[in-house]
Amino acid sequence: MAEEKKIENKVEEAVKDTAESKEKEGVVKFAKPYSFEGKEYTEIDLSGLSKLTVNDAIKAQSQLIDEQETAAALVTERTTAFARHMAAKATGYPIEFFKYMSRGAMKSVQRAVVSSLVGKAESENHVMKFENPYMYEGSEYTEIDLNGIADMTSMNESEAENRLVRAGITIIEPTYNYLYACIIASMATGKPEKFFEGLPIVELLKLKTEVNDPDFFE
């Protein structure tokens, strides 16, 4: 009976440890306490990043371009400015919370943001596999075939570029732009742009990479 009680206690401890571990997912701990508006922070919960979508990244990128954040117009996901915007969106904290953060603490936040953009599922023959089943207008999708990009013409390219301008986005190289990736993917598949804009943020870099795959330009 005593042995059974010990086993039961161990099971309860394991369940508790697992629950505590899950609670800590997405939590970034700071090497030094960070003070903002009279309050001290030793960690920040960035689990909200997993709830963001491609559209959130599009809005952040567009805003940064408007604010003359030149670096963000190129490899956006690698910039500190983008990390600040996405972290603010995920946490609900004001952008100033991240602007006044030390470089060391911000680097930890930035790593968490970049990690949220990188999925494990790999595409096969230009069929983009989703990390998790994706629901759109009542239908479930586990992948999307992007092979239609190979049949697109220069007129499609011009249309996509003009679509960016109509959206108020003027950039030198459209292949770096997230909305551009959604536009091209929409043209190639017949799915609306909102289908791709609504994808979880973890699909962002995969989509951008697939749309601009050199194989389509041979």
Summary of the structure (lengths in Angstrom):
residues: 218
radius of gyration: 20.9
end to end distance: 72.1
largest distance: 77.8
contacts: 619
relative contact order: 0.13
helix: 60%
strand: 17%
